[in-house]
Amino acid sequence: MTKKSIKSSLHSVIFESNTPLGKLFDIVLLIVISFSVVIVMIDSVENVHNKYGDLFLYLEWIITIIFTIEYALRIFSSIKPTRYIFSFYGIIDLLSILPTYISLVIAGTHFLIVIRMLRLMRIFRILKLVRYVRASNVLAEAIKSSRRTIIVFLEAIIIIVVITGSLMYLIEGPEMGFTSIPKSIYWAIVTITTVGYGDIVPQTALGQTIASMLMIVGFAIIAVPTSIIGGEIIKGELNRKSDATCIGCNCSEHDEHAKYCKQCGKEL
């Protein structure tokens, strides 16, 4: 086999998942990625790391070598290697193997191995989740269209938490845990988002009343932006036009899901 034929065969296996070998390659790669991520998570548990740290390190090196070979093969079989290297997934592929090598050369950088979690991003490529990019674009356009309304809403929330935090600092005071205005604002943010950590709790009747009112206002944080963005999404979908052109009268600008021409009635 010539170098060109080998390169072509590898390209069909690595980059084309519609072939039997390509599907098998993706399945194996998905298993290895999942296994490596599980190792990273389990190894972060101190007791487990102390007991099985050496085993996990050994497994990590095996996985890193596998990914290194795969990365090299992707470069070799790419039609435009430079384009792959500097592409989004090319950078992700490189970052998923670099930490292990860096930790070997530079002492004290073992914590960088957590970057291996970026390998999860590669699942998007394997499962072809990019097909859902259109849906994310619709959401992005809706947020962009409603950005001014959302900014005004966020400014109102900021004003509320600053004023409420300042009031709670005066009402409750340091003895109740509200030791400063910034810390009181932190409490206001935690309360208005209905998180409620409970590390700072108002004790006075007035403070509890303000806290109750702030919790009620907190529901608007979810409801208002959701309704604003949801309205923009619906508006965008209703105004979305199809690229189809009627072969009978050359009429275009049909609704996205239109099956018949709006002018002559001919099937699109």
N, C-alpha and C positions, 0 to 999 in steps of 0.2 A: 504493500500500500504506500502511496505517495504521501508526502506531508500535507498536501492540499486535501486529499481524501480523508486522512485522519482528522484534520481540522474540521472538515465538513461533518463527519460522523459525530465528533464530540459536540459540535454546535447543535446538531439535531437532538442529542440526548440531554444536554445541559440547558439549552434555551427554548426548546420546543417540547412542551408537555403533552402535545396531542399524539405523540408516538408512544408505543408500548414501553420502550426503554426510557423515554422521557418521563412517563408517568411513574415508572419504578424508581427512577432517580429522585423525583420530587418526594415520593413516599419515604424513601430512605433518608433523604435530607430532612424532612419534617420530623421524623423519629429522632434523628441525631440532635436537631435543634431543641426539641422538647426535652430530651434527656439532659442536654447541657444546661438548660435553664433550671430544671429541677435540681441538678447538682449545685448550682450557684445558690439557690434558695435554701437547700438543706444545709449546705456548708456554712451559711451565715448563722446557724444556731450554734452557740458557743460549746455546749456539751457535746454535740455531734461532731463539731470541728475538732475538738480536743481528742476525740476517740478515733475518728476516721479521716482526719485531715490529710494524712499521707495518701490514703486510697483515693480521695477526691482529687488531689493534686495529680496523681498518676492518670486518672481518668480524664482530667482536664487537658493534660498534655496529649493524650490520644485524640481527643476531640479537636483540639487546636491543630494538630497535624493533619487531620482529615479535612478541616476547613481550609487550611493553608494549601493543600493539594487541590481542593476544589476551586479556590481563588485563582491559583496559577493556571488551572485548566480553563477557567472562564476567560482569563486574559488571552491565553493561547488560541482559544477557539472563537473569540469575538471577531466579527467582521471589522470593527473599528476598536481595537484594544484601548486606545487612549480615551475614547468616548465612554467606554464601560468603566474604566478606572476612576474617572471624575464624575460619573453619574451618581445619583442618590444611593442606589443599591450597591454600587461599587465601593463607595465610601463606607457604607454600613458593613459590607463584607470585610473590608480592611480593619475597621475598628473592632470587629468581633474577634479578631485574632491577635491584634497588636498587644493588648494588655498582658497576655501571658508571657510574651517575649520580653516586654519591658520589665516585668516583675523579676525576670531571670537575670537581666543585666543590671538594673538599678535597684539597690536594696531599699526597702521601706515603701515600695510602690505596689505591694500586693493588693491594696484596697482598690486599685484600678481595675482589678479583675471583675468588679461589679459591672463594668461597662459591657461585659459579655451579654448582659440582659438585652443589649441592642439586637442580639440575634433574633429576638422575637419579631423584629421589624421585617425579617426575611420571609416570615410566614405570609405577609401581604403579597409577596411576589409568587410564592408557591401556590397559594390558594386563589390567585388572581383576584384579590380583593380590590384591585384598582378599578374593576368594573363599577364599583359603587362610588367612584369619584364624582360622577354626575350628581348624585344625591347630595354629596358634601358641597358641591358647587352651588346647588340650589340654596342650601342653608347659608353658605357664605354670602351669596347675593342678597338674601333676606336680611342678614345682619348688617350688611353694608348699606342697604336701603333704609334701614331703621336706625342707623348709627346715631343720628342727631337726637332722636327721641330717647334712645338708650342712654346717651351721654347726659342728657338733662335729668333722667331718672336716677342715674348713678350719682350725679352731683347733689341731688336732693337727699339721697341716702347718706352721703358723706356729711352733709350739713346736719342731718338728724343725729347721726352717731357722735359727731363732735359736740353738739349742744347737749345731748343726753349724757354723754360721758362727763362733760364739765359739770353738769348739774349733780350727777351722782357723786362726783368728787367732793362737792360742797355739802351735799345732804348726808352721805354716809361717812366720809372722812377716812383717814389712814387707819384708824382703829378697826374698821370693818373690812379692811383689805384694799380699799380704794386709795392706794398710797400716792398716786400721781394722776394727772389728767390723761397722759398716754395710756396708763394701765386701765383707767376708767373707760377710755374710748375702746380699748381692747375688749372690755367686758360688754360694752354696748354692741360691738360687732358680733361677738359670740352670741349675744341674746337675740339680736335682730335677725340673725341667720338661723335661729332656732336650734343651734348646736347645743348650747348650754353645758359647758364643761363642768360647772359647779365649783371651780376653784375660787371664784369670788361670788359671794351671795349677799344681796342687800338685806339688811336686818330691820330697818325702820319701815313704818307703814307707808310713808311717802315714797321711799325708795322702791318698795315692792309694787306700789301702784304704777310708778313709772316703768318698772320692769314688765309688768303685765301689759301695759299699753304698747311697749316696744315689741313684745312677742306677737301681739295682734298685727302690728304694722309689718312684722316679719313675713307674714303670709303673702303680702303684696310683692315682696322681693322675688318670689317664684311666679306668682300669677301675672304680674304686669309685664315683665320681659317676655314671658312665654306667649301671652296674647299678642304682644306687639310683633314678635318674630313670626308667630303662627299666621297672623294676618298678612304679613308680607309674603310668606311662602304661598299662601292661597292666591294672593293677588298675582304673584309671579307665574304660578301654574296656569291661572285663567288667561293670562296675557301671552303665554308661550305659544309661538307659532310653529307650524310644521314646515319642513323644507320641501315638501311634496309640491309639484307643479302639475296641474291638470293637463293631460295630453290633448284634450279636446279643445279647450279655450285658452290654454297657457296661463290660467289664473293661479296665483300663488297666495301666500299669506293665509293659509288655512289654519284652523285650530290644530293643536298638536295631535289629537286623537281622531281627527276627522277622517272618515272613510269615503266621503263623496264630496265632489266639488261644490262649493257654496254658490257658484255662479250658474253652472250648467247642469249640475246634478250627476255628472259622470263619475264613475268609481275611480278613486285615486290609485 
